[in-house]
Amino acid sequence: MRRFAAFFLIFSIIISISYTTAYASHALSNRELASGVINRFFDMIVDSARVYLSVTDEIAPVSLTFPDILLINADNPVPRYFHPESMIDISVYVSTTRSPLLLEEEAASAYINMVASMAEYGIRDLAAISGFRDYEHQTRIHEAEVARQSRHFPRDEARRRAAMIVAAPGTSEHQSGLAIDVSSAEVGFSLSARFENTIAFAWLSENAHKYGFIIRYPRDSTEITGVIFEPWHLRYVGVDHAARIFESGITLEEYMDMYLLGAWSE
């Protein structure tokens, strides 16, 4: 069986090279198309290798235990098949602009409880806009942003700017199921910096940490996070971590550096 798998791997690579060579001749005049051909070729190699290595489980569980928190950014990407082990469709319980809208199970429970507390306070117009996004979904929206930026900037600069607005695939927290974008009726449920001026945001700024959430990309932190100011983007890190980040007034990147150095060791 192993010998057959090795043969299949070699055969797949040969077919992939033949396909790519033939197709590339039509793509050389189109830089974006050529890039897609190369990506398709490497996807074929990866999938073939997965068969050879008998990798059948494409679900990698999110871990909150090493080191008790998960950091995802351009310097700490996750694999293509990274995926929460268990998710909940929160659209069944709270207001969302799409259905289903999935979150990692623990983060979902915390978010539902937080929304209930906001309602008790009189804030009932918060809606979840986006939760879990897989690698392929992230690729589509990132490439769309690159195309938009390419209308105004050279390709390399367009990609740099796009990554600050829509994370490149593998570098988005949404793939973990621990991030959620929210908005309210005050800004027409848009993902806008104007959300910072809403009653909902004021409440979240002072209370989200009590439920384990942080404002992941605060104002004036782009040089540290690599992402523009996003008042709508909440990240679940657990109550203990969220409280420390809130009280210290730092980003998750800064907190991780301090945490790994033992700043909060027991």
N, C-alpha and C positions, 0 to 999 in steps of 0.2 A: 504493500500500500504506500509505503514511504517512497519507494522507487518510482511508482506511478506519479505521486505528487511532485517529485523532483522533475520528472519528464514533463508534466503539465506546466510547471513553472517555466521551464526553458522554452517550451512550445509557445506559451503565452507571451513571453518576452519577445520572441522572434516575430510573432504576429503583430505585437504592439509596435515594434520598430518598423515593420513593413508598412503598417497602416499610417504611422506618423510620418514616414518619409514620403509616401505617396500624397498624403493630404497636405503636408507642409509646403509643397511646391505651389499650392494655391493660396497659401497664407502669408508668404514672405512679403508681399506688398502691403499687408495689413498687420501692423504691429500688434494690435489688440487681439486679432484672430490668431496670430502666431503664438502669442502668450497662452491663449486658450488651448492650442494644440499641445504645447509642452505640458500644461497642467493635466490635460487628458491622458497624456502618455505616462506621466508619473502616477496618476491614479490607477492606471492599468497595472503598473508594476507593483504598487502597494497591494492592490486587491489580489494579484497573483501570488505575492509573497504570503498574504494572509491564508490563502488556500494551502500553500506548501507547509506553512508552520502550524496548520490546523487551528488558526485563530478564528473561532466561531462566535465568541461572545463580544459583540460590538458595544456593550454597555459597561462603562467604567464608572463605578459609584463615586459620587462626590464625597470627599473626606473633610470632616470638620475637626479632625483630631490630630493632624500633623501640619503645622504645630498649633492645633486647635483652631485654625483659621485658614482660609483659602485665599490666595492672592493671584489674580489673573490680570495681566496687562501685557504690553508689548514685549516686556522682558521676561515674562512668565506665562507663555502660551500653554494651552491645553491641547491634547491630541484631537484629531478630527472626530474620533468616535467617543470622545468624552461625553458623558451623559449622566444626569441624576439617576440614582437607583430607583427612587420612588417620587412621584409627583402627584399633585392634586390640581384639579381644574377649579380655580377660585371663582370662575364666573357663576358657579352654582350658588355661591354664598355672598358675593359682594358685587358692586357695580363695576363693569368692565366695558370697554368699547369693542371687544371682540370675544368670540367664544369658539372653541375653548381657549382659556388662558391659563397656562400651566406654571406652577412654581414647585420647587423642591418641597417635600412634605413638611418639614419643620418650619421653613420660611413661610409657607402658605398658612399654616396654623397661626403663626405670629402676626402675619398681615391681617388675617380675618379678625383676630382679637383687637388689633390696633384700630381698624376701621370701625369696629363696634364702639370703641372708646371715643373715637372722634364723633360718632353719631350722638352719643350721650352728651357730648359737649355742644352739640348743635351744628356740627359740620357734616352735612350729608351729601355733598356734591363731589366728593373725591371719587375718581374712577381710575382703574388700572388700565393702562394703554398697551403695555407689552411686558411679557414675562420671559419664559424659556424660549430661546431660539437655537435651533441646531446649526451645525457648521454650514450646511448648504444654504439655509435661510440667511445666515450672516454674510455669506459670500455674495449672494444676490444683492442685498441692500448696500453692502460696501462697494461693490463694483458700480452700482448705480450712482453712488456719491462720487466715486472717482470720475465717472463719465461727466457728472455735473461740474466738478471742479476743473476738468480738462477743457471746458469751454473758455476758461479764463486764465489757466496756468499751464506751463509745460508739464508733461506726464509725471515726472518724478516729483515735482512740487505739488501736483494735483493729488498724488497718492499720499504725500506727507500730510497735506491739509485734510484729506478725506479721513485718514486714520484718527485725526483728532475729533472728528464729528461722528463717524460711524466706525467702530473698531473693526480692524481686519479680522477675517475668520481665524478662530483659534485664540484670539486675544480679547474676546468679549465676555464679560461677566454673565451675560444672558445665557450663555451656553451651560453655565453651572446650575441654572434654575434658582439662583440665590439673589438675582437682581430683578427689580421691577420698576418700570417707568409709570409715573402717575401724573394726573392733571385734574383740573376741576372746571366747573361751569364758568367760573370767573374769567377764564382765558379760552373758553370755547373748547375745552379738552385738548388743547394743542400742547405739544412739547416745546415750550417757549421759555426764554429767560424771564418773561413776564410772570411766570408762575411764582417767582420769588416774592411777588407783591401780593399774593393771595392770602386769605385767612387760613386756608388749608396748609400752605407752606409754613406759615408762622407757627401753627400748631405742631407740625412735623419737626420743625427745627428745634423745638423745645421738648418734644416728647417721644419722637421716634426711637431714641436709644433705649427707652424703657421697655421696648418690645423687641430689641435686638437689631434695629435698623440704623444705618448712618446715611447722611447725605454724602454720597460717594465722591462726587466731583464738585467740591465747594468753590466759591468764587476765589480768584487769584491763586489757584493751585495748579494751573495747566503745566507749568514747568516741572512740577513734581509728578503729576499723574499722567501727563501726556494727552489729556482730554480736556476739551473746553468746559466751561462752567455749565453744569447740568443740574439745576435745582430739582428737576423731576425724577432723577435717578436715585433710587434707594437700593441699598445693599444690605442683605441680612448677614450679620457676623456673630450673632448671639448676644445676649444681654450683657454679660461681663465685658466683652470686648467693646461693644457699642458704648457702654458707659465710660470706659477709659478714653476712647477716642473723642467722645463728646466733651468730657471734662478737660482733656488736654488741648482740644481745638486743633487737632492734627489730621492729616490724611491717613488713609489705610497704608500707603507705602511707608510713611514715616513711622507709623505705629508698628508695622512689621519689623522694621529695622531695630527699633527699640525693644520690641518683644523678643526677638531672636538673640539680643544681647543680654537678656535677662532682666530688663527694667521692671517687669511685673512678676518676677519669680516669687514663689511662695517662700 
